[in-house]
Amino acid sequence: MHVVATAGHVDHGKSTLVRALTGMEPDRLAEERRRGLTIELGYAWTALPSGERVAFVDVPGHERFLGTMLAGVGPVPAVMFVVAADEGWMPQSEEHLVAVRTLGVRHGLLAVTRADLADPAPALEDARDRLAEAGLGGVEALAVSGRTGEGLDGLRAALDRLVAALPAPDPRAPVRLWIDRAFSVRGSGTVVTGTLPAGRVQVGDELELDGEPVRVRGLESLKEHVESVAGVARVALNLRGRIAPQRGHALVTPGAWTATSLADVRVTMAEGARGPLPARLTAHIGSASVPCEVRPLGAEAEGAAARLRLARPLPLHVGDALLLRDPGRGQGEPRVLARATVLDVRPPELRRRGAARERAKALADASADAASLLRTHLLLRDGELVAMGCPPEGRPVAAGWHADPDHWSGLSARLPEVVRRYAAEHPLEPGMPVEAARHELGLPDRRLVTALVRPPLTVTDGRITTTGRVVTGTAGLPAPVARAVRALLDDLATAPFQAPEAGRLAALGLGPRELAAAVRAGALLRVAEGIVLGPGADARAAALLARLPQPFTVSQARSALGTSRRVAVPLLEHLDRRGLTERVDEVHRRCRPAG
């Protein structure tokens, strides 16, 4: 299926032409049929000579309904531009053309209607020239009459050629279905309709609507029940969910879009419009029409950067195009003012003086890709890039994180200095905690820190240390600690197994941190909590115990070592753990043979 929207001045025969092509009445409202004026979006479809089916979204042409017209044209890939032969180019013809061009629609055809009432040649030539100036110079142009049927066969053939030339949408693309109608059906519940531009929807799918999950209970396309449909297509979905949908909402694939009320954009002024832009405008995308505040970020110019603050969040991708309209402008003044191309859906805060100007410079070279986003955000996860519309191309640096190359190189260069400075400020600690390094580098994930570690740095027990020659003894300790340890070793020189009491340790200034540093440096041996001896004391103890009659008791060991039970019991347990001694029973131990 293919979807084409109409465009053109009021009363130029758009609905009549759709009716003649399809045999269906596009004007749904009784008031529309009574007044002969399209007020709401109309829908009709037909089969073309090739067998391809085309659905029409018929839009109102009156200037008061420009917002409705934009809701119909926004999601479709092609337009059928209609101009009446007896009136020629009119104000709404121009406004619709500006809107079509601003929305980026580049496929279409020109139908000059009412050829039975006037010579169509002048209107045909004038309209063709205007379309060419707007970038639609390649469209076919035909003269037709919806009343008499003149030229309809040629129009059907031209529609066949038009849809055959349309780019094929990606059925694997994430779904974003802009809702243009929402209503309730007795016995079925909520039903919404819209134009599916790409992707695939199936019965049973779970989608999101304003962040809330909804499930597709039923699916129709052109009044036919289907289990699955791929874009481009007109679809009606029966939904189950808690939220009440309305025109301008969008059904989206969960996790595939960024719902945002703030976006940085590149502004391109529409044909005939002049800056500066008003501070308050209406932004259009798909079927959505949302008031917004416009903040220029740099000098007012064609292609200038601006920040849009939307009245409600919209699901956007980088590269999306929004149309900016001023609905308050007087008759004859251009209301379609600009195209806003989305450059960032999660823009950084502007806090400092001059930050807006710097941001404008950064956006001047921005493009719709992951590399451009990473230059701003520095670090982004896989899912974040996908939701922003720029799937990552390279491999992540760690755990699904992608980094700007320059930023990552800078972090890698900073880490050794950060670790060195921490070691100097915390000499008694075995290394810098990974969490402290994460905080110092401003990283969002500990795994990024680990990924930055390169020799001679290494990570052990959650701390970053420097590998290489290990300094043992008091030489590697701060001077006050080294002096205290040497004094303690002097005490142990004459009584090597008389571990100092807590009072002596406190008097020497050896608290838990100082003792831990001395043990790590190999200057002391920790036997148990609060029990420290000189280095190698356990081996010397095992040699003395080996001279006793085997097996031996704790009391015999205490006497042989010349120490107290406070030291002897934990020392023997330490020797057990090292495999130098072993228990025989509840009372006796023996030394294990060497080797």
VOGUZA-935296 format. One record per residue (C-alpha): residue in three letters; x, y, z. Coordinates in nm, 2 decimals, always signed. Example, Ala and Ser with C-alpha at 12.3 -4.5 7.8 and 13.67 -1.06 7.14 Angstrom:
  residu    east   north      up
     ALA   +1.23   -0.45   +0.78
     SER   +1.37   -0.11   +0.71
This chain:
  residu    east   north      up
     MET   +0.00   +0.00   +0.00
     HIS   +0.10   +0.36   -0.05
     VAL   -0.03   +0.68   +0.11
     VAL   -0.07   +1.02   -0.06
     ALA   -0.20   +1.34   +0.09
     THR   -0.38   +1.62   -0.10
     ALA   -0.28   +1.98   -0.08
     GLY   -0.41   +2.30   -0.23
     HIS   -0.64   +2.60   -0.20
     VAL   -0.99   +2.57   -0.06
     ASP   -1.26   +2.48   -0.31
     HIS   -1.01   +2.38   -0.58
     GLY   -1.16   +2.03   -0.60
     LYS   -0.94   +1.81   -0.38
     SER   -1.23   +1.62   -0.23
     THR   -1.41   +1.60   -0.56
     LEU   -1.10   +1.45   -0.72
     VAL   -1.05   +1.19   -0.45
     ARG   -1.41   +1.10   -0.47
     ALA   -1.38   +1.06   -0.85
     LEU   -1.07   +0.85   -0.82
     THR   -1.19   +0.62   -0.54
     GLY   -1.57   +0.62   -0.55
     MET   -1.56   +0.69   -0.18
     GLU   -1.67   +1.00   +0.01
     PRO   -1.37   +1.16   +0.19
     ASP   -1.59   +1.41   +0.37
     ARG   -1.69   +1.22   +0.69
     LEU   -1.89   +1.50   +0.87
     ALA   -2.24   +1.59   +0.78
     GLU   -2.14   +1.96   +0.81
     GLU   -1.87   +1.91   +0.55
     ARG   -2.12   +1.77   +0.30
     ARG   -2.38   +2.03   +0.38
     ARG   -2.13   +2.32   +0.34
     GLY   -1.93   +2.16   +0.06
     LEU   -1.62   +2.25   +0.27
     THR   -1.36   +2.01   +0.40
     ILE   -1.31   +2.07   +0.77
     GLU   -1.15   +1.75   +0.90
     LEU   -0.91   +1.49   +0.75
     GLY   -1.08   +1.25   +0.51
     TYR   -0.97   +0.91   +0.41
     ALA   -1.03   +0.70   +0.09
     TRP   -0.85   +0.45   -0.12
     THR   -0.85   +0.26   -0.45
     ALA   -0.66   +0.02   -0.66
     LEU   -0.43   +0.16   -0.94
     PRO   -0.40   +0.00   -1.29
     SER   -0.09   -0.19   -1.17
     GLY   -0.28   -0.35   -0.88
     GLU   -0.11   -0.14   -0.62
     ARG   -0.34   +0.02   -0.37
     VAL   -0.31   +0.38   -0.28
     ALA   -0.48   +0.55   +0.02
     PHE   -0.55   +0.93   +0.02
     VAL   -0.55   +1.16   +0.31
     ASP   -0.77   +1.45   +0.21
     VAL   -0.69   +1.77   +0.39
     PRO   -0.88   +2.09   +0.43
     GLY   -0.77   +2.39   +0.22
     HIS   -0.92   +2.68   +0.41
     GLU   -0.66   +2.90   +0.59
     ARG   -0.84   +2.84   +0.92
     PHE   -0.76   +2.47   +0.91
     LEU   -0.39   +2.49   +0.83
     GLY   -0.31   +2.29   +1.15
     THR   -0.54   +2.01   +1.04
     MET   -0.38   +2.01   +0.70
     LEU   -0.03   +1.98   +0.86
     ALA   -0.16   +1.68   +1.07
     GLY   -0.26   +1.50   +0.75
     VAL   +0.05   +1.58   +0.54
     GLY   +0.31   +1.54   +0.82
     PRO   +0.34   +1.16   +0.82
     VAL   +0.30   +1.09   +0.45
     PRO   +0.57   +1.05   +0.18
     ALA   +0.40   +1.21   -0.12
     VAL   +0.14   +1.48   -0.21
     MET   -0.11   +1.53   -0.48
     PHE   -0.11   +1.91   -0.53
     VAL   -0.43   +2.04   -0.66
     VAL   -0.49   +2.38   -0.84
     ALA   -0.81   +2.48   -1.01
     ALA   -0.79   +2.58   -1.38
     ASP   -1.04   +2.86   -1.35
     GLU   -0.88   +3.03   -1.05
     GLY   -0.51   +2.94   -1.08
     TRP   -0.26   +2.98   -0.80
     MET   -0.41   +3.12   -0.48
     PRO   -0.29   +3.22   -0.13
     GLN   -0.35   +2.88   +0.03
     SER   -0.18   +2.72   -0.27
     GLU   +0.13   +2.91   -0.17
     GLU   +0.09   +2.84   +0.20
     HIS   +0.04   +2.47   +0.14
     LEU   +0.34   +2.46   -0.09
     VAL   +0.56   +2.63   +0.17
     ALA   +0.44   +2.38   +0.43
     VAL   +0.50   +2.08   +0.20
     ARG   +0.85   +2.21   +0.12
     THR   +0.93   +2.28   +0.48
     LEU   +0.82   +1.94   +0.59
     GLY   +1.06   +1.79   +0.35
     VAL   +0.81   +1.62   +0.12
     ARG   +0.99   +1.57   -0.22
     HIS   +0.76   +1.34   -0.41
     GLY   +0.43   +1.42   -0.56
     LEU   +0.23   +1.52   -0.87
     LEU   +0.03   +1.82   -0.99
     ALA   -0.34   +1.79   -1.08
     VAL   -0.50   +2.10   -1.24
     THR   -0.87   +2.04   -1.18
     ARG   -1.18   +2.19   -1.33
     ALA   -1.03   +2.16   -1.68
     ASP   -1.39   +2.15   -1.81
     LEU   -1.45   +2.51   -1.68
     ALA   -1.14   +2.68   -1.82
     ASP   -0.83   +2.63   -2.03
     PRO   -0.59   +2.45   -1.79
     ALA   -0.27   +2.55   -1.97
     PRO   -0.20   +2.88   -1.80
     ALA   -0.26   +2.74   -1.45
     LEU   -0.06   +2.43   -1.54
     GLU   +0.24   +2.63   -1.65
     ASP   +0.23   +2.87   -1.35
     ALA   +0.19   +2.59   -1.10
     ARG   +0.46   +2.38   -1.25
     ASP   +0.70   +2.68   -1.23
     ARG   +0.62   +2.74   -0.87
     LEU   +0.66   +2.37   -0.78
     ALA   +1.00   +2.37   -0.95
     GLU   +1.11   +2.67   -0.75
     ALA   +1.01   +2.48   -0.43
     GLY   +1.23   +2.18   -0.53
     LEU   +0.94   +1.97   -0.68
     GLY   +1.04   +2.03   -1.04
     GLY   +1.03   +1.66   -1.13
     VAL   +0.66   +1.60   -1.05
     GLU   +0.42   +1.51   -1.33
     ALA   +0.15   +1.76   -1.41
     LEU   -0.19   +1.68   -1.56
     ALA   -0.51   +1.85   -1.63
     VAL   -0.83   +1.67   -1.50
     SER   -1.19   +1.72   -1.42
     GLY   -1.34   +1.54   -1.13
     ARG   -1.69   +1.63   -1.25
     THR   -1.66   +1.49   -1.60
     GLY   -1.39   +1.23   -1.55
     GLU   -1.16   +1.40   -1.81
     GLY   -0.79   +1.30   -1.75
     LEU   -0.86   +1.06   -1.47
     ASP   -0.71   +0.76   -1.65
     GLY   -0.40   +0.95   -1.71
     LEU   -0.40   +1.06   -1.34
     ARG   -0.43   +0.70   -1.23
     ALA   -0.13   +0.61   -1.45
     ALA   +0.07   +0.90   -1.31
     LEU   -0.02   +0.79   -0.95
     ASP   +0.11   +0.44   -1.05
     ARG   +0.44   +0.59   -1.16
     LEU   +0.46   +0.81   -0.85
     VAL   +0.42   +0.53   -0.60
     ALA   +0.66   +0.31   -0.79
     ALA   +0.93   +0.57   -0.75
     LEU   +0.88   +0.62   -0.38
     PRO   +1.16   +0.49   -0.16
     ALA   +1.09   +0.16   +0.01
     PRO   +1.04   +0.20   +0.39
     ASP   +1.23   -0.02   +0.63
     PRO   +1.00   -0.28   +0.78
     ARG   +1.25   -0.33   +1.07
     ALA   +1.25   +0.04   +1.16
     PRO   +1.11   +0.13   +1.50
     VAL   +0.74   +0.22   +1.49
     ARG   +0.62   +0.58   +1.54
     LEU   +0.26   +0.60   +1.44
     TRP   +0.12   +0.95   +1.47
     ILE   -0.25   +0.93   +1.57
     ASP   -0.49   +1.14   +1.35
     ARG   -0.81   +1.00   +1.49
     ALA   -0.91   +0.84   +1.82
     PHE   -1.26   +0.71   +1.91
     SER   -1.44   +0.44   +2.10
     VAL   -1.63   +0.15   +1.94
     ARG   -1.89   -0.03   +2.14
     GLY   -1.77   -0.38   +2.24
     SER   -1.41   -0.31   +2.12
     GLY   -1.30   +0.00   +2.32
     THR   -1.04   +0.25   +2.20
     VAL   -0.95   +0.27   +1.83
     VAL   -0.69   +0.50   +1.68
     THR   -0.60   +0.56   +1.31
     GLY   -0.29   +0.70   +1.15
     THR   -0.04   +0.66   +0.87
     LEU   +0.24   +0.41   +0.95
     PRO   +0.55   +0.55   +0.76
     ALA   +0.78   +0.26   +0.84
     GLY   +0.82   -0.04   +1.06
     ARG   +0.57   -0.32   +1.13
     VAL   +0.28   -0.35   +1.37
     GLN   +0.13   -0.69   +1.47
     VAL   -0.17   -0.79   +1.68
     GLY   -0.03   -0.85   +2.03
     ASP   +0.25   -0.60   +2.00
     GLU   +0.32   -0.38   +2.31
     LEU   +0.38   -0.02   +2.22
     GLU   +0.41   +0.30   +2.42
     LEU   +0.18   +0.60   +2.43
     ASP   +0.31   +0.89   +2.62
     GLY   +0.53   +0.66   +2.82
     GLU   +0.25   +0.42   +2.91
     PRO   +0.23   +0.06   +2.77
     VAL   -0.06   -0.02   +2.54
     ARG   -0.13   -0.35   +2.36
     VAL   -0.26   -0.39   +2.01
     ARG   -0.58   -0.60   +2.04
     GLY   -0.68   -0.57   +1.68
     LEU   -0.56   -0.43   +1.35
     GLU   -0.72   -0.31   +1.04
     SER   -0.59   -0.17   +0.71
     LEU   -0.83   -0.02   +0.47
     LYS   -1.12   -0.17   +0.66
     GLU   -0.97   -0.52   +0.63
     HIS   -0.88   -0.72   +0.94
     VAL   -0.51   -0.81   +0.94
     GLU   -0.26   -0.97   +1.18
     SER   +0.03   -0.76   +1.07
     VAL   +0.10   -0.46   +0.85
     ALA   +0.42   -0.28   +0.75
     GLY   +0.46   +0.08   +0.64
     VAL   +0.37   +0.28   +0.45
     ALA   +0.01   +0.20   +0.53
     ARG   -0.31   +0.35   +0.67
     VAL   -0.40   +0.15   +0.98
     ALA   -0.66   +0.14   +1.25
     LEU   -0.55   -0.01   +1.59
     ASN   -0.78   -0.14   +1.87
     LEU   -0.58   -0.07   +2.18
     ARG   -0.58   -0.19   +2.54
     GLY   -0.43   +0.05   +2.79
     ARG   -0.50   +0.30   +3.06
     ILE   -0.42   +0.62   +2.87
     ALA   -0.68   +0.81   +2.65
     PRO   -0.52   +0.88   +2.31
     GLN   -0.59   +1.18   +2.10
     ARG   -0.47   +1.34   +1.78
     GLY   -0.10   +1.43   +1.80
     HIS   -0.01   +1.15   +2.03
     ALA   +0.22   +0.88   +1.89
     LEU   +0.24   +0.50   +1.93
     VAL   +0.61   +0.40   +1.95
     THR   +0.83   +0.10   +1.99
     PRO   +0.94   +0.09   +2.35
     GLY   +1.30   +0.22   +2.41
     ALA   +1.34   +0.32   +2.04
     TRP   +1.26   +0.70   +2.08
     THR   +1.35   +0.98   +2.32
     ALA   +1.05   +1.15   +2.47
     THR   +1.17   +1.50   +2.51
     SER   +1.03   +1.85   +2.57
     LEU   +1.37   +2.01   +2.49
     ALA   +1.56   +2.00   +2.16
     ASP   +1.84   +2.18   +2.00
     VAL   +1.76   +2.24   +1.63
     ARG   +1.90   +2.40   +1.31
     VAL   +1.65   +2.66   +1.19
     THR   +1.60   +2.71   +0.81
     MET   +1.36   +2.99   +0.73
     ALA   +1.07   +2.90   +0.50
     GLU   +1.02   +3.07   +0.16
     GLY   +0.90   +3.42   +0.21
     ALA   +0.95   +3.43   +0.59
     ARG   +1.19   +3.66   +0.76
     GLY   +1.35   +3.65   +1.10
     PRO   +1.39   +3.69   +1.38
     LEU   +1.15   +3.42   +1.49
     PRO   +0.89   +3.50   +1.76
     ALA   +0.97   +3.37   +2.10
     ARG   +0.65   +3.16   +2.10
     LEU   +0.54   +2.94   +1.80
     THR   +0.36   +2.62   +1.73
     ALA   +0.57   +2.32   +1.63
     HIS   +0.43   +2.05   +1.40
     ILE   +0.56   +1.70   +1.34
     GLY   +0.35   +1.41   +1.22
     SER   +0.00   +1.48   +1.35
     ALA   +0.13   +1.67   +1.65
     SER   +0.08   +2.04   +1.70
     VAL   +0.25   +2.17   +2.02
     PRO   +0.32   +2.52   +2.14
     CYS   +0.69   +2.59   +2.20
     GLU   +0.93   +2.85   +2.31
     VAL   +1.22   +2.94   +2.08
     ARG   +1.55   +3.05   +2.21
     PRO   +1.81   +3.15   +1.95
     LEU   +2.16   +3.02   +2.05
     GLY   +2.37   +3.23   +1.82
     ALA   +2.34   +3.50   +1.56
     GLU   +2.01   +3.51   +1.37
     ALA   +2.09   +3.37   +1.03
     GLU   +1.98   +3.10   +0.79
     GLY   +2.07   +2.77   +0.94
     ALA   +2.11   +2.92   +1.28
     ALA   +2.09   +2.71   +1.60
     ALA   +1.80   +2.74   +1.84
     ARG   +1.66   +2.56   +2.14
     LEU   +1.30   +2.46   +2.14
     ARG   +1.11   +2.41   +2.47
     LEU   +0.79   +2.21   +2.39
     ALA   +0.47   +2.23   +2.59
     ARG   +0.47   +1.85   +2.62
     PRO   +0.72   +1.58   +2.54
     LEU   +0.73   +1.43   +2.19
     PRO   +0.90   +1.11   +2.07
     LEU   +1.19   +1.24   +1.86
     HIS   +1.51   +1.13   +1.68
     VAL   +1.80   +1.33   +1.58
     GLY   +1.74   +1.43   +1.22
     ASP   +1.36   +1.48   +1.26
     ALA   +1.21   +1.79   +1.10
     LEU   +0.96   +2.01   +1.28
     LEU   +0.76   +2.28   +1.11
     LEU   +0.74   +2.61   +1.30
     ARG   +0.42   +2.81   +1.26
     ASP   +0.29   +3.13   +1.39
     PRO   -0.09   +3.08   +1.41
     GLY   -0.15   +3.44   +1.53
     ARG   -0.03   +3.61   +1.21
     GLY   -0.27   +3.82   +1.01
     GLN   -0.42   +3.74   +0.67
     GLY   -0.16   +3.76   +0.40
     GLU   +0.13   +3.72   +0.64
     PRO   +0.33   +3.40   +0.62
     ARG   +0.24   +3.16   +0.90
     VAL   +0.47   +2.88   +0.81
     LEU   +0.80   +3.04   +0.93
     ALA   +1.07   +2.78   +0.94
     ARG   +1.19   +2.42   +0.94
     ALA   +1.37   +2.30   +1.26
     THR   +1.60   +2.01   +1.20
     VAL   +1.66   +1.82   +1.53
     LEU   +2.03   +1.80   +1.62
     ASP   +2.01   +1.69   +1.99
     VAL   +1.71   +1.55   +2.18
     ARG   +1.90   +1.57   +2.52
     PRO   +2.07   +1.90   +2.50
     PRO   +2.30   +2.01   +2.78
     GLU   +2.21   +2.28   +3.03
     LEU   +2.32   +2.64   +2.95
     ARG   +2.44   +2.77   +3.29
     ARG   +2.74   +3.00   +3.23
     ARG   +2.75   +3.33   +3.06
     GLY   +2.83   +3.27   +2.69
     ALA   +2.72   +2.91   +2.70
     ALA   +2.45   +2.96   +2.44
     ARG   +2.70   +3.11   +2.20
     GLU   +2.94   +2.82   +2.26
     ARG   +2.66   +2.57   +2.20
     ALA   +2.57   +2.74   +1.87
     LYS   +2.93   +2.70   +1.76
     ALA   +2.93   +2.33   +1.85
     LEU   +2.60   +2.28   +1.66
     ALA   +2.73   +2.45   +1.35
     ASP   +2.91   +2.13   +1.24
     ALA   +2.67   +1.88   +1.40
     SER   +2.53   +1.60   +1.20
     ALA   +2.28   +1.33   +1.26
     ASP   +2.51   +1.06   +1.37
     ALA   +2.65   +0.90   +1.69
     ALA   +2.99   +1.07   +1.66
     SER   +2.83   +1.41   +1.67
     LEU   +2.62   +1.32   +1.98
     LEU   +2.93   +1.18   +2.16
     ARG   +3.12   +1.51   +2.10
     THR   +2.85   +1.68   +2.31
     HIS   +2.76   +1.40   +2.56
     LEU   +3.10   +1.24   +2.58
     LEU   +2.96   +0.91   +2.71
     LEU   +2.64   +0.74   +2.60
     ARG   +2.50   +0.38   +2.63
     ASP   +2.39   +0.17   +2.34
     GLY   +2.03   +0.21   +2.42
     GLU   +2.06   +0.58   +2.46
     LEU   +2.20   +0.62   +2.11
     VAL   +1.94   +0.40   +1.96
     ALA   +1.66   +0.60   +2.14
     MET   +1.82   +0.93   +2.01
     GLY   +1.80   +0.79   +1.65
     CYS   +2.18   +0.73   +1.60
     PRO   +2.26   +0.36   +1.65
     PRO   +2.63   +0.32   +1.74
     GLU   +2.87   +0.21   +1.47
     GLY   +3.18   +0.11   +1.66
     ARG   +3.24   -0.11   +1.95
     PRO   +3.17   +0.01   +2.31
     VAL   +3.46   +0.10   +2.53
     ALA   +3.30   -0.09   +2.82
     ALA   +2.98   -0.26   +2.92
     GLY   +2.77   -0.10   +2.64
     TRP   +2.92   +0.25   +2.69
     HIS   +3.04   +0.45   +2.39
     ALA   +3.28   +0.74   +2.43
     ASP   +3.40   +1.03   +2.23
     PRO   +3.75   +0.93   +2.12
     ASP   +3.92   +1.25   +2.23
     HIS   +3.74   +1.24   +2.57
     TRP   +3.84   +0.88   +2.62
     SER   +4.20   +0.95   +2.54
     GLY   +4.20   +1.24   +2.79
     LEU   +4.05   +1.02   +3.06
     SER   +4.32   +0.75   +3.00
     ALA   +4.59   +1.02   +3.03
     ARG   +4.44   +1.16   +3.35
     LEU   +4.39   +0.83   +3.54
     PRO   +4.76   +0.77   +3.63
     GLU   +4.80   +1.12   +3.77
     VAL   +4.47   +1.08   +3.97
     VAL   +4.60   +0.76   +4.12
     ARG   +4.94   +0.91   +4.20
     ARG   +4.79   +1.21   +4.37
     TYR   +4.56   +0.98   +4.58
     ALA   +4.85   +0.77   +4.69
     ALA   +5.04   +1.08   +4.80
     GLU   +4.74   +1.21   +5.00
     HIS   +4.65   +0.86   +5.14
     PRO   +4.99   +0.69   +5.20
     LEU   +4.85   +0.43   +5.44
     GLU   +4.60   +0.29   +5.19
     PRO   +4.68   +0.00   +4.96
     GLY   +4.56   +0.19   +4.65
     MET   +4.29   +0.42   +4.51
     PRO   +3.93   +0.27   +4.54
     VAL   +3.77   +0.24   +4.20
     GLU   +3.47   +0.43   +4.33
     ALA   +3.69   +0.72   +4.43
     ALA   +3.85   +0.72   +4.08
     ARG   +3.50   +0.71   +3.92
     HIS   +3.40   +1.02   +4.12
     GLU   +3.72   +1.21   +4.05
     LEU   +3.69   +1.15   +3.67
     GLY   +3.32   +1.22   +3.67
     LEU   +3.23   +0.89   +3.52
     PRO   +2.88   +0.73   +3.55
     ASP   +2.99   +0.37   +3.58
     ARG   +3.27   +0.19   +3.77
     ARG   +3.32   -0.04   +3.48
     LEU   +3.44   +0.26   +3.27
     VAL   +3.72   +0.32   +3.53
     THR   +3.83   -0.05   +3.51
     ALA   +3.83   -0.02   +3.13
     LEU   +4.07   +0.28   +3.15
     VAL   +4.33   +0.09   +3.37
     ARG   +4.65   +0.01   +3.17
     PRO   +4.99   -0.11   +3.30
     PRO   +5.16   -0.02   +3.52
     LEU   +4.82   +0.03   +3.68
     THR   +4.62   -0.27   +3.79
     VAL   +4.30   -0.33   +3.98
     THR   +4.31   -0.56   +4.28
     ASP   +4.03   -0.60   +4.54
     GLY   +3.85   -0.29   +4.41
     ARG   +4.15   -0.07   +4.43
     ILE   +4.38   +0.07   +4.16
     THR   +4.75   +0.02   +4.24
     THR   +5.08   +0.05   +4.05
     THR   +5.25   -0.28   +3.96
     GLY   +5.62   -0.32   +3.95
     ARG   +5.89   -0.34   +4.22
     VAL   +5.73   -0.38   +4.56
     VAL   +5.90   -0.18   +4.83
     THR   +5.91   -0.39   +5.15
     GLY   +6.00   -0.30   +5.50
     THR   +5.98   +0.05   +5.66
     ALA   +6.13   +0.21   +5.35
     GLY   +5.80   +0.23   +5.18
     LEU   +5.61   +0.38   +5.48
     PRO   +5.56   +0.75   +5.57
     ALA   +5.84   +0.86   +5.81
     PRO   +5.63   +0.88   +6.13
     VAL   +5.50   +0.52   +6.07
     ALA   +5.84   +0.39   +5.98
     ARG   +5.99   +0.53   +6.31
     ALA   +5.70   +0.37   +6.51
     VAL   +5.75   +0.04   +6.34
     ARG   +6.13   +0.04   +6.41
     ALA   +6.06   +0.11   +6.77
     LEU   +5.82   -0.18   +6.79
     LEU   +6.07   -0.41   +6.62
     ASP   +6.33   -0.30   +6.88
     ASP   +6.08   -0.42   +7.15
     LEU   +6.04   -0.75   +6.97
     ALA   +6.41   -0.81   +6.93
     THR   +6.46   -0.95   +7.28
     ALA   +6.11   -1.11   +7.31
     PRO   +6.01   -1.19   +6.95
     PHE   +5.68   -1.36   +7.05
     GLN   +5.57   -1.10   +7.31
     ALA   +5.32   -0.91   +7.09
     PRO   +5.27   -0.55   +7.22
     GLU   +4.96   -0.46   +7.41
     ALA   +4.71   -0.21   +7.27
     GLY   +4.84   +0.06   +7.50
     ARG   +5.19   +0.02   +7.36
     LEU   +5.06   +0.04   +7.00
     ALA   +4.87   +0.35   +7.08
     ALA   +5.17   +0.51   +7.25
     LEU   +5.37   +0.45   +6.93
     GLY   +5.09   +0.60   +6.72
     LEU   +5.02   +0.27   +6.54
     GLY   +4.65   +0.26   +6.49
     PRO   +4.46   +0.02   +6.26
     ARG   +4.55   +0.21   +5.94
     GLU   +4.92   +0.24   +6.03
     LEU   +4.94   -0.13   +6.12
     ALA   +4.76   -0.23   +5.80
     ALA   +5.01   -0.02   +5.60
     ALA   +5.31   -0.18   +5.78
     VAL   +5.17   -0.53   +5.72
     ARG   +5.12   -0.46   +5.35
     ALA   +5.48   -0.33   +5.34
     GLY   +5.60   -0.65   +5.50
     ALA   +5.74   -0.46   +5.80
     LEU   +5.51   -0.65   +6.04
     LEU   +5.33   -0.98   +6.06
     ARG   +4.96   -0.97   +6.16
     VAL   +4.87   -1.29   +6.33
     ALA   +4.52   -1.19   +6.43
     GLU   +4.33   -0.87   +6.51
     GLY   +4.54   -0.67   +6.75
     ILE   +4.83   -0.93   +6.75
     VAL   +5.13   -0.82   +6.54
     LEU   +5.49   -0.96   +6.54
     GLY   +5.80   -0.91   +6.35
     PRO   +5.83   -1.03   +5.99
     GLY   +5.91   -1.40   +5.97
     ALA   +5.81   -1.47   +6.33
     ASP   +5.58   -1.75   +6.22
     ALA   +5.86   -1.94   +6.05
     ARG   +6.08   -1.90   +6.36
     ALA   +5.80   -2.01   +6.58
     ALA   +5.75   -2.33   +6.38
     ALA   +6.12   -2.41   +6.40
     LEU   +6.12   -2.38   +6.78
     LEU   +5.80   -2.59   +6.81
     ALA   +5.96   -2.86   +6.59
     ARG   +6.21   -2.92   +6.87
     LEU   +5.93   -3.02   +7.12
     PRO   +5.82   -3.37   +7.17
     GLN   +5.54   -3.43   +6.93
     PRO   +5.25   -3.38   +6.97
     PHE   +5.24   -3.08   +7.20
     THR   +4.98   -2.87   +7.39
     VAL   +4.91   -2.50   +7.38
     SER   +5.08   -2.47   +7.73
     GLN   +5.39   -2.64   +7.60
     ALA   +5.40   -2.42   +7.29
     ARG   +5.35   -2.10   +7.51
     SER   +5.64   -2.20   +7.73
     ALA   +5.87   -2.28   +7.43
     LEU   +5.79   -1.95   +7.27
     GLY   +5.81   -1.74   +7.59
     THR   +5.48   -1.57   +7.53
     SER   +5.13   -1.55   +7.68
     ARG   +4.82   -1.75   +7.60
     ARG   +4.68   -1.42   +7.44
     VAL   +4.95   -1.46   +7.17
     ALA   +5.01   -1.83   +7.16
     VAL   +4.65   -1.94   +7.07
     PRO   +4.61   -1.71   +6.76
     LEU   +4.97   -1.78   +6.66
     LEU   +4.91   -2.15   +6.66
     GLU   +4.59   -2.10   +6.46
     HIS   +4.79   -1.89   +6.21
     LEU   +5.05   -2.17   +6.18
     ASP   +4.76   -2.42   +6.12
     ARG   +4.64   -2.20   +5.84
     ARG   +4.98   -2.18   +5.68
     GLY   +5.02   -2.56   +5.70
     LEU   +5.32   -2.54   +5.94
     THR   +5.12   -2.72   +6.22
     GLU   +4.82   -2.94   +6.24
     ARG   +4.57   -3.05   +6.51
     VAL   +4.59   -3.41   +6.63
     ASP   +4.29   -3.38   +6.87
     GLU   +4.11   -3.12   +7.07
     VAL   +4.42   -3.06   +7.29
     HIS   +4.73   -3.16   +7.09
     ARG   +4.91   -3.03   +6.77
     ARG   +5.21   -3.14   +6.59
     CYS   +5.45   -2.98   +6.34
     ARG   +5.41   -3.09   +5.99
     PRO   +5.71   -3.23   +5.81
     ALA   +5.88   -2.98   +5.58
     GLY   +5.74   -2.99   +5.22
